[in-house]
Every structure is written in structure tokens, then in C-alpha cells.
Amino acid sequence: MDAVKMIKVGILDDDKVYVDEIVKFLRTYLRMPYEVYTYTKTEDFLKVLLEVRFDLLFLDIILILFMVIDKKL
């Protein structure tokens, strides 16, 4: 019997309300085993990014633009 793969989902948004809404969406519609990693700070997300291989990412595009402007990315 094949093992079911655990999907790793990353969520980065500085607004916790949006993070919570995405988590709620996943609980409702994602019909496979998954782990959710949530981040509200870009620095925390970047620390984990090289360690965890995400299968799915939800990113706040504005935060990404600020990272590029600040030359963090």
C-alpha cells in the first residue's frame, strides 16, 4: 500500500485575518493530508524557506515587492 503524501502549504501575509481565511479555505476544500506553515513576518518565512520544501505557497504580493525593494530577496 502506498503512503499518502503530506502536502506542505506555506502562507505568508502580514495580515493575520488573511492568513486565517486561507487556513479556513484549506480546511474546507483541500481533501488530502496537509501541514500548514503560517507566517506574518517575512524574515521568519525566509529562515524556513530553505529548510522546508513547500508544495503550495500563498504569498502576499505586496510583501514580496517590498522584499525586492529592500533587496532582501
N, C-alpha and C positions, 0 to 999 in steps of 0.2 A: 504494500500500500504506500503510495506516495505521500510525503509530508506536505501539508498545505503551507505555502509561503506566507510569512507575516509581512504585510505591506508596511513600509515605513513612510509616514507622512510628516512633513515639516511645515509649520505655519509661522510666518514672520509678519507681524504687524504691530505698530506701536500703540494701536488702539485695541485694548482687551475686548471690547464689545465685538469687534470684527473677528477676533480670534475665537471667541466663544460661539459666534454664529457659524463659523466654518466647522468647528467641532460638532455642533448640533447637526449641521448638514451631513457630516460624515456618519454620525450615529444613525441618522435616518435612512441614508441611501447607500452607503458602502456595505456590500453584502459579502465581505471576506474579512479574514482576520487582519487587524491593523494595529499599529502603535502610532500614537500622535506625539510629536515633539513640538511644543509651542514656545515661541519667543516673542518678547515685546521689545527687546534691545538688540540692535544689530550686532554689537560686539559679542553677545552671548551666542547668537546664531553662527557667527563666523568662527568662533572657537570650536564648535561642534561639527561644522560643515566638513572638515577634513577627516573626521572620525566616523561619522555616520553616513552610510550610503542611502540617501533618500530615494524612494521610488516615485514620490509625488511631492511637489512643493507648491505652497500658496504663499506668494510674496507680495508685500506692499510695494508697488512700483515706485512710489514716491521715496520710500526709504532707500531703494536701490539707486535711484538717481542721486540722492544726497551722498550715498557711499561713493559714487563715481566722482562727484564734485569734490568731496573731501579727500579723494584719492585713497580710500580705504579698500577699494576693490580693484 
